Amino acid sequence: MLLFGRETTTDEMVTFQMDRLLALTADMERVRRGVPPEAMAGDAAPILDRWILAQRAVPCLAGLSTGHPRLVGQDRLIATTDLWLLSEDRTWARTLSRWYRLGRPAEQSGLDA
């Protein structure tokens, strides 16, 4: 997640994250077209031995949503997709799926902890 605004975001930080996402998107397009991983990564890909499928927590938001295009209702309790951008003044957030206008924070938001 990038905290954005006048004081906190640098071009270098944004460019780094954009480049990562663009590379992922390009690889997804190649997979869709049937390009095998060997042709994309070759011998440069590291080996991951004795691996397991795992899960980890990622930043997201939870709260009462109104006006969501897919989760219809007023004051509907939701959790968002991965949080990518949060404005310094905590009025805007961009998740993997969409922008959110942020209202009042909950009593214990954990943002500045």
C-alpha positions as CSV (number, residue, x, y, z in Angstrom):
1,M,0.0,0.0,0.0
2,L,1.2,3.5,-0.8
3,L,0.3,6.4,1.4
4,F,-0.1,9.3,-1.1
5,G,-0.3,13.0,-0.8
6,R,2.1,16.0,-1.0
7,E,4.3,14.9,1.9
8,T,4.7,11.2,1.6
9,T,4.7,9.8,-2.0
10,T,7.8,9.9,-4.2
11,D,7.9,9.3,-7.9
12,E,10.4,6.5,-7.3
13,M,7.9,4.6,-5.0
14,V,5.0,5.0,-7.4
15,T,7.1,4.0,-10.4
16,F,8.4,0.9,-8.6
17,Q,4.9,-0.3,-7.8
18,M,3.6,0.5,-11.2
19,D,6.4,-1.4,-12.9
20,R,5.7,-4.5,-10.8
21,L,2.0,-4.4,-11.7
22,L,2.7,-3.8,-15.4
23,A,5.1,-6.8,-15.4
24,L,2.5,-9.0,-13.7
25,T,-0.2,-7.8,-16.2
26,A,2.1,-8.5,-19.1
27,D,2.9,-12.0,-17.9
28,M,-0.9,-12.7,-17.3
29,E,-1.5,-11.6,-20.9
30,R,1.2,-14.0,-22.2
31,V,-0.3,-16.9,-20.1
32,R,-3.7,-16.1,-21.7
33,R,-2.1,-16.4,-25.1
34,G,-0.5,-19.7,-24.2
35,V,3.1,-18.7,-23.7
36,P,4.8,-21.2,-21.4
37,P,6.5,-20.0,-18.2
38,E,9.8,-21.4,-19.5
39,A,9.7,-18.9,-22.4
40,M,9.0,-16.0,-20.1
41,A,11.4,-16.8,-17.2
42,G,13.9,-19.2,-18.6
43,D,16.8,-20.3,-16.4
44,A,16.8,-17.0,-14.5
45,A,13.8,-18.0,-12.3
46,P,14.8,-19.1,-8.8
47,I,13.9,-22.5,-7.5
48,L,11.5,-22.9,-4.6
49,D,12.0,-26.3,-3.0
50,R,9.9,-28.0,-0.4
51,W,7.2,-25.4,-1.0
52,I,3.7,-25.2,0.4
53,L,0.6,-23.2,-0.6
54,A,0.3,-20.5,2.1
55,Q,-1.8,-17.4,2.8
56,R,-0.8,-14.1,4.3
57,A,-2.7,-11.0,5.4
58,V,-2.7,-8.0,3.1
59,P,-3.9,-4.5,3.9
60,C,-7.5,-3.9,3.2
61,L,-10.4,-1.8,4.5
62,A,-13.6,-2.8,6.3
63,G,-16.5,-0.7,7.0
64,L,-20.1,0.3,6.1
65,S,-20.5,0.7,2.4
66,T,-23.1,2.7,0.5
67,G,-23.3,3.0,-3.3
68,H,-21.0,0.0,-4.1
69,P,-21.7,-1.2,-7.6
70,R,-21.6,-4.9,-6.7
71,L,-22.3,-5.0,-3.0
72,V,-25.6,-3.2,-3.1
73,G,-27.2,-1.6,0.0
74,Q,-26.8,1.2,2.4
75,D,-24.4,0.8,5.4
76,R,-23.6,-2.7,4.3
77,L,-20.6,-4.2,6.2
78,I,-17.9,-5.1,3.7
79,A,-14.2,-5.9,3.4
80,T,-12.4,-4.5,0.4
81,T,-9.9,-6.1,-1.9
82,D,-6.2,-5.3,-1.3
83,L,-5.5,-1.7,-0.3
84,W,-3.0,0.0,-2.7
85,L,-3.3,3.7,-2.1
86,L,-4.4,5.8,0.9
87,S,-4.5,9.6,0.9
88,E,-2.5,11.3,3.7
89,D,-5.7,13.0,4.9
90,R,-7.5,9.7,5.0
91,T,-10.3,10.8,2.7
92,W,-9.6,8.6,-0.4
93,A,-8.5,5.0,-0.8
94,R,-7.7,2.9,-3.9
95,T,-8.1,-0.8,-3.6
96,L,-7.3,-3.4,-6.3
97,S,-10.9,-3.0,-7.5
98,R,-11.9,0.6,-7.2
99,W,-11.6,4.0,-5.5
100,Y,-13.5,4.7,-2.2
101,R,-14.4,8.0,-0.6
102,L,-13.7,7.6,3.1
103,G,-16.1,8.8,5.7
104,R,-15.5,8.7,9.4
105,P,-12.9,6.2,10.7
106,A,-13.9,3.6,13.2
107,E,-13.0,4.1,16.8
108,Q,-9.9,1.8,16.5
109,S,-8.7,2.0,12.9
110,G,-5.1,0.9,13.5
111,L,-3.8,3.2,10.7
112,D,-1.4,5.1,12.9
113,A,-0.5,2.4,15.4
